[in-house]
Amino acid sequence: MSLTVLTSAYRLRSLCRLQRIQAHMMSSHAEPEVLLEKVGRTGVITMNRPKVLNALNLTMIRQIYPQLKKWESDNETDIVIIKGAGDKAFCAGGDIRAVTEAGKVGDSLAQDFFREEYILNNAIGSYRKPYIALIDGITMGGGVGLSVHGRFRVATEKTLFAMPETAIASREIGKQTHCITQRGRDRSRTSNSHRAGKANALQIPDLQKELVDLKSPSAEDVSRVLDSYQSQSSLDAEKPFILKKHVSDIDRLFSASSVEGIVKNLKTDGSEFAKKQTETLSKMSPTSLKITLKQLQAGAALSLQDVLVMEYRLSQACMRGCDFYEGVRAVLVDKDQNPKWNPSTLEEVSDQMVEQCFSSLGEKDLTL
């Protein structure tokens, strides 16, 4: 069978899968994917896809963004609360399967999703009214974008905070975070990354009611309410930041200006901590590792808007490449956890290849 026939068959299968995904999303029998409500003078956004951990799709973005803008200029709305339906997740990220299938067949969803997601992130980051994200449960990828850019984040003992795609804007991590949980698990728990406090997720309904009942609240009024819940929820507050014993090692081992230098530092160190990091990095896409390091180095000096423009360029570079699709295949589709990266080694990833990923898209660049 010729390569042309194989390519055509591959694109046809991807197109069929994309059409099935889109048909399911548009089904009239499906529950609303986003609930937009006014409770008193509070706008409440509920991501309503609990069966898929409230994964964010383009339809949801196109409902949330205009409503946020409307509430921002509405004199009858004082604050906005965003949360996830169910008891497992706030939002486990973007609907990667749909974006992957779109990218394979050249569908505009591969551009539209990221463009409109980052426009929404920017709107949240510049929102003029108190915006409170109740990140109770899994919060990853696109869910991070819906929460960290806002002024207030509330976490619980169930919060698992992670950025599989790597941070959109690394400088945003330093923003004040209110947490009502003080114990964390290892992997990028909010309680760890922000050194926040601990409490029970059962407090969330009470907290939401108290916020809704506020009369013409200022940001300071909201902050006082959140502070009161954190002070009530100091169980295990004496527990240290889980990475505290590794902070000096992290600073030392990851101080190199290149990924190759970081890997060399880790291998030379030889500690159990270093060995674990070496093993983790060895499983990652060499191209993505180099892009990520440059992204973090550049992002530290950029505004949120400039970071989002950079991130959009990188998203489109990934859609043009092959490692994104291979990673999705290995982790989400076939689940063999055995991706075949191309290039397969750091040495094969040239500086020029990395620089091209950061290049302007001209008229197709993200405009905020």
N, C-alpha and C positions, 0 to 999 in steps of 0.2 A: 504494500500500500504506500502511495507517495506521501511525502511530507505535507504537501498542499491539502490532500484529503484528510490527513490526520488533524491538521490545524483547523480545518473547517468543521470537522466533527467535534473537536474540543470546544470551539467557539459556540457551536450549536447547543451542546450540553450546558455550557455556562449560561447561555441566553435562556434556555428552558428553565434552569434553576432560578435565575433572576426573575423570570415572569411568574414562577410559582410563589416566590417570596413576596413579590409585589401584589399578586392577587390575594394572598393571605392577609397582607397588611390592609387591603382595601375592602375586605369582606364586611358586608353589612351586618353579619351575625356576630362579629367580634365585639368585645367590650371596648369602650373608648380607651385609647392608649394613654391619654392624658386627661385628668380631671382638673378643670379650672373653676374655682369657686370663690365667692365673696362670703366671708364669715364676719359679720359686723363690718369693721373698717379694715379688715385684713384680706389680702389676696392669697389664696392657698392653691399651690400647684402640686398635684399628686401624679407621679409617674405610675401608670397603671398597667404594667406588664409583669406581674409577679412571677409568672411561669417561666419567663426568660430573664429573671432577676432585674426587671425594669430596664433592659437594654435600650439605649437611646437610638431612635431612627429619625429619618428626615421628616417624616410626618409629624412626629412629636416636636421636633425643633420648630417646624413651621406653625405649630399651635402655641408653643410657649413664648416665642419671641414677640409676636405682635401683642399678646396679652400683657407681657411685662411692660412694653412701651406704653400701652394704654393705662395701666395702673400707675406708672411713673408720673403721668400728667393728670391723673384723676384726683381731684381734691377730696374725694370720699374714700380714698385708700391711703392708709398710713404706713403699713408694712407689708412685706411679702414673705411667705413661708413656702419652702419647697421640700417635698419629702417623697418617699417611695412607698408603694402599696406592698402589703405582705410583711412578713417578719424576717426576711432573709437579706434584703438588699435595699439600699438607697438607689443605686444605679451601677450596674456591673460593667458599664462602658458602652461604646457604640456598637451598632449592629454590624459587626465586622463581616459576617457571612454575606450580607446583601452588598456591602461595598466591594468585597472581593469578587463576587460574581459580576458586578457592574464593571469593575476594572478589567476583567478578562475579555469582555466584549466591547469595551470602549463606550459604555453607557455613561451619560453625563452625571449619574448619581455619584460616581467616583470623585467628581469635582464638587458637585453641589453639596454633598453631605459635609465635607470638611469646611468648605467656604462658609456655609450657613451655621455650622457648629461654632466656628471661631467668631463669627459676627455675634452670635448669642453670648459666647464667653465674654466678649468685649463689653456687651451691654450690661452683663452682670457685674463686671469689674468697675464700671463707671456709674452704677445705679445710684440715683440720688436719694432713694429711700432705704430704710433698713431692710436688708435681704438676709433671711435666716435659713440656712440649709440644715435640715435634721438628718445627718448622715448616720442613721441607725442601720448597721449591717454592711454588706459588701459595697465598697465605693471604689471603683476603678476606672481608669481611662476617661471616657466621656463623662462619667459621674464625678470625677475629680474636677473637670472643667465647670460643671454646674454648681460646684460647692466652694472650692478654694478661692475663686475670684470674688465672691461676695464678701460682705463685711463680717458676717457671723457664721460660724460653723459649730454645730452641736454634735458631739460624738457620744457613743455609749460603749458599754463593755462588749457589744457585738460588732463594733465597727472594725472592718478590715479595709485599710486604706492602701491602695497600690496603684502604681502607674506603669503597667506593662509596656506601654509605648515610650516610657521615659517622660519626665516632667515636661509639660507644655511650657511652663514659665518657672524656672527654678527659683527665681528671686521671690516669687509669690509665697513660697513655703513659709517665709518668716512672718507672715501676717498673724495677727492675734487669733488664736483659736480657742473657743470655749468648749471644753469637753466635760461630759458627765460620766466619764469612766477613767479610772487611774491604772487599771491593769491592762497590759497589752499582750498580744502574742508577738512572735518574732517578726513576721514579715510585714514591715511597713505599717504597723498599726498606727492609727492616728495618735493614740496615747503615747506611742514611742516617738514618732517623728515630730510631734509638737510638745512633748513633755506635758501632756495634759492630765486632768484628773479622772476619777472613776465614779460611776454610779450605775443605777439599774435602768434598763431600757423601759421599764414600766413607768418611769417618770415622764416619758415623752408626752403622753396625752395631757398630763397636768401642766407641763411646761407650755405646750401649745395653747391650752385654754388661758393660762395666765398672760401669755403674749397677746392673744386675741382681745382680752379684756382691758388691755392698756388703753388709756384715754389720750388721744393725740400724742403718741409717744415719740420722743427723740431717740437718737442712737444711744444716748447715755441711759435713757430709761430701759431700753432693751438690754443693754449691757448689765445694768444692775440686776435685772431678773435672771439673766444667765449666770451672773456671779453668785447669786443666792443659791441657785441649784448646785453649782459646783461646790460651794462651801458646805452644803448639806450632804454632799456625796464624796466625802474625803476618805472612804474606805481604801486602805492600801496606799494612801497618799505618800507614805514614807518609803514606798518602793522606789528604787532608783531607776533612772532612764536605762532601758534595757541594753542600749549600746554604749553606755558610759565607759565600760572597761575597754572598749575598742576604739574610742574616739581618737586617741593619740595615734593608734596604729593606722586608722583610716586616713588621717591627715598625712601621715608619713608615707604610707604605701601608695596612696592615690595622688600624690603631689606631682607626679611626672606629667610632662606636657603632651605625651603621646600614649596611645593605648599600648604600644610595644613597650614603652618605658614602665607603665603600670604593671604589665604582666611580668617584666623582668624583676621589678621590685618584689612582687608577690613570690615568685619562684626563689629568689635569693633569700627572702625572709624565712621561708620554710615552716612557719608556725602553723598550727591547726587552722587558725582563722585564715591565714593567707592561703593555705591549701584549698580551703572551702571556696574562697573567692576565685581562685584560679580555675577550679573545676566549673564553677558557674559561668565564668567568662568564656571558657572553652566551648560551651554549648551554644553561645550566641552567634548571630550573624556577624562576621568580621566587618562587613560594610556598615551595619547598624551600629556597631561599637564605635567605629571611628566617627560616624555622623553624630552619635550621641555625645561624645566627648567634646567635639567642636561646638555642638549646640549648647551644651552647658557652659562652656567657656565664654561663648559669645553672649548668651542670654543673661548672664549675671549683670551686664552693663546696659541692658535694654529695657525700655518701658514694656508694659503688657502688650500694647498695640504692636510694637515692633517685634516682640516675641511671637505674636500670633501670625504676623506676616511671614516671619521666618518659618514657623511651624507649618504654615500652609504650603510653602515651597517644598518643604521636606516631605509632606504628605503626598504631594504630586510626584516627587522624585521616587518615592517608594512604590507608587502605583505604576510608574514607568518601568521599574526594575522587576526582578524575579524573586528576591528573598522574602518579600511580604507575602506573596502567594504561597511560597513554599512553607513559610512559618505557619500560616493559617492551615494549610493541608496537614502538616505534621502534628499540630496541637489541637485543632478543632474538627477537622474532617476525618482523616484516617486515624488520628490519635496514636501514631506510632512513636511520637516524641523523638523522631530521628530525621530532622531536616537535612537536606543536602544543599548547603549554601554555595552560592556562586557570585564572587570568588570564595574559595573555601579557606583561605588563610589571610592573616593580616597583611602579610608582605605583598600579596597580590592586589591589595586595595591602595591605589595611588592617591596622593594628595589631590591630583587633578580630578579624579573620580569623586572625591568628597566635595571639593569646591563646586563642582557642577550641580550638586544637589541643593546648594545654597543660592544658586544664581537666580536673578530676577526672571519672572515669567512674563515680563512686559505687560501687555494689556490684560493678561490673565492673572496678574498678581492680585492678592487679596487687598481690597480697599475698605478701610474702616473710617 
